[in-house]
């Protein structure tokens, strides 16, 4: 009975959405020539067990010269936001293949106020809120193929490796609105981030439908004494404009 209650409490906790990170729905551009300009727009949903983060995503990528590429990305989900800038190098592999490597720096945040915590055994906790931001220096490698078949199919795989540097505060309150220090805590431990991503695009030469599946792993959060969590899975879909 106790293990069943623990499982139900964990599921309820996840459903409340104390999420301070989710895999980012960023375009894998597979830049393959000078002047290759892409604007990517998508909507995404992220989850741990149940969907709890919805985002609007925008990515711009550009082939600066015969080997240098640049990228800017931003997303917003009402209670979360993230953006990054990155520069990298690309190399064509045969007629359709592309290999890319980027180095970038991201900045994001998440916040939620006065949500009930029905999963907590201690009836002392009636409400909670959390807020904060994080820095994310990262490197990412991409490999894929562009314009396969007459449907201009693109297939790509990316792997981001970064240092997730958080600065968050979780606060718990009684039913009278009093802060409960025993249940409140800051979180500022740097995590190793691993974030693989799969991407599929198809359409015409200048407009393609895209679908992405992203995963994330942070090294510390679940091993720490914290009330915070993160979403390990993001799926997104949208349109990519190629100029």
Residue pairs with C-beta under 8 A, 6 or more apart in sequence:
8 119
9 119
9 120
9 121
10 119
11 49
11 50
12 118
12 119
13 117
13 119
13 229
14 48
14 49
14 50
14 52
14 229
15 49
15 50
15 52
16 52
16 115
16 116
16 117
16 118
16 119
17 52
17 53
17 112
17 115
18 112
18 128
18 130
18 170
18 227
18 228
18 229
19 46
19 48
19 52
19 53
19 80
19 110
19 228
19 229
19 230
19 231
20 110
20 130
20 132
20 134
20 166
20 168
20 187
20 221
20 228
20 229
20 230
21 108
21 110
21 134
21 164
21 193
21 216
21 218
21 230
21 231
22 46
22 53
22 55
22 80
22 216
22 230
22 231
22 234
23 46
23 195
23 197
23 214
23 215
23 216
23 231
23 232
23 233
23 234
24 57
24 73
24 75
24 82
24 84
24 106
24 195
24 214
24 234
25 42
25 44
25 55
25 57
25 75
25 212
25 214
25 234
25 236
26 57
26 59
26 71
26 73
26 84
26 197
27 38
27 40
27 59
27 61
27 71
27 73
27 199
27 210
27 240
28 100
28 142
28 144
28 156
28 157
28 158
28 197
28 199
28 212
29 36
29 38
29 40
29 59
29 61
29 69
29 71
29 100
29 142
30 90
30 98
30 100
30 142
30 144
30 145
30 146
30 154
30 156
31 38
31 61
31 62
31 63
31 69
31 90
31 98
31 100
32 63
32 90
32 92
32 98
32 146
33 63
33 66
34 63
34 64
34 65
34 66
35 62
35 63
36 61
36 62
36 63
36 69
36 242
37 60
37 61
37 62
37 63
37 242
37 243
38 59
38 60
38 61
38 62
38 240
38 241
38 242
38 243
39 58
39 59
39 60
39 240
39 241
39 243
40 57
40 58
40 59
40 60
40 61
40 210
40 238
40 239
40 240
40 241
41 56
41 57
41 58
41 238
41 239
41 240
41 241
42 56
42 57
42 210
42 212
42 236
42 237
42 238
42 239
43 54
43 55
43 56
43 57
43 236
43 237
43 238
44 54
44 55
44 57
44 75
44 212
44 234
44 235
44 236
44 237
45 51
45 53
45 54
45 55
45 234
45 235
45 236
46 52
46 53
46 54
46 55
46 231
46 233
46 234
47 53
47 231
47 232
47 233
48 229
48 230
48 231
48 232
48 233
52 231
53 77
53 79
53 80
53 231
53 234
54 77
54 78
55 75
55 76
55 77
55 80
55 236
56 75
56 76
56 77
57 73
57 74
57 75
57 236
57 238
58 73
58 74
58 75
59 71
59 72
59 73
60 71
60 72
60 73
61 69
61 70
61 71
62 69
62 70
62 71
63 69
63 90
64 70
67 89
67 90
67 91
68 87
68 88
68 89
68 90
69 87
69 88
69 89
69 90
69 100
69 102
70 85
70 86
70 87
70 88
71 84
71 85
71 86
71 87
71 88
71 102
71 104
72 83
72 84
72 85
72 86
73 82
73 83
73 84
73 86
74 81
74 82
74 83
75 81
75 82
75 83
79 110
79 111
79 112
80 108
80 109
80 110
80 111
81 108
81 109
81 110
82 106
82 107
82 108
82 109
83 106
83 107
83 108
84 104
84 105
84 106
84 107
84 136
84 138
85 104
85 105
86 102
86 103
86 104
86 105
86 138
86 140
87 102
87 103
87 104
88 100
88 101
88 102
88 103
88 140
89 100
89 101
90 98
90 99
90 100
90 101
91 98
91 99
91 100
92 98
93 99
96 145
96 146
96 147
96 148
97 143
97 144
97 145
98 142
98 143
98 144
98 145
98 146
99 141
99 142
99 143
100 141
100 142
100 143
101 139
101 140
101 141
101 142
102 139
102 140
102 141
102 142
103 138
103 139
104 137
104 138
104 139
104 140
105 135
105 136
105 137
105 138
106 135
106 136
106 137
106 138
106 162
107 133
107 134
107 135
107 136
108 133
108 134
108 136
109 131
109 132
109 133
109 134
110 130
110 131
110 132
110 168
111 129
111 130
111 131
111 132
112 129
112 130
112 131
113 129
113 131
114 127
114 128
114 129
114 173
115 127
115 128
115 129
116 126
116 127
117 125
117 126
117 127
117 128
117 172
120 183
122 183
124 174
124 180
124 183
125 172
125 173
125 174
125 180
125 183
126 173
126 174
126 175
127 172
127 173
127 175
127 177
128 170
128 171
128 172
128 173
128 183
128 227
129 170
129 171
129 173
130 168
130 169
130 170
130 171
130 227
130 228
131 168
131 169
132 166
132 167
132 168
132 169
132 187
133 166
133 167
133 168
134 164
134 165
134 166
134 167
134 168
135 163
135 165
136 162
136 163
136 164
136 165
136 193
137 162
137 163
137 165
138 160
138 161
138 162
138 163
138 193
139 160
139 161
139 162
140 158
140 159
140 160
140 161
141 158
141 159
142 156
142 157
142 158
142 159
143 156
143 157
143 158
144 154
144 155
144 156
144 157
144 199
145 154
145 155
145 156
146 152
146 154
147 153
147 154
147 205
148 154
148 155
151 202
151 203
152 201
152 202
152 203
152 204
152 205
152 208
153 200
153 201
153 202
154 199
154 200
154 201
154 202
154 208
155 199
155 200
156 198
156 199
156 201
157 196
157 197
157 198
157 199
158 196
158 197
158 199
159 194
159 195
159 196
159 197
160 193
160 194
160 195
160 196
160 197
161 192
161 193
161 194
161 195
162 192
162 193
162 195
163 190
163 191
163 192
163 193
164 190
164 191
164 192
164 193
164 218
165 190
166 187
166 188
166 189
166 190
166 191
167 186
167 187
167 188
168 186
168 187
168 188
168 228
169 184
169 185
169 186
169 187
170 184
170 185
170 186
170 187
170 226
170 227
170 228
171 179
171 184
172 179
172 180
172 183
172 184
172 227
173 179
173 180
174 180
183 227
185 225
185 226
185 227
187 221
187 224
187 226
187 228
189 220
189 224
190 220
191 218
191 219
191 220
191 221
192 218
192 219
193 216
193 217
193 218
193 219
194 216
194 217
195 214
195 215
195 216
195 217
196 214
196 215
197 212
197 213
197 214
197 215
198 212
198 213
198 214
199 210
199 211
199 212
199 213
200 210
200 211
200 212
201 208
201 209
201 210
201 211
201 240
202 208
202 209
203 209
203 240
205 242
206 241
206 242
206 243
207 239
207 240
207 241
207 242
208 239
208 240
208 242
209 237
209 238
209 239
209 240
210 236
210 237
210 238
210 239
210 240
211 235
211 236
211 237
212 234
212 235
212 236
212 237
213 233
213 234
213 235
214 233
214 234
214 235
214 236
215 232
215 233
215 234
216 230
216 231
216 232
216 233
216 234
217 232
218 230
221 228
221 229
221 230
222 229
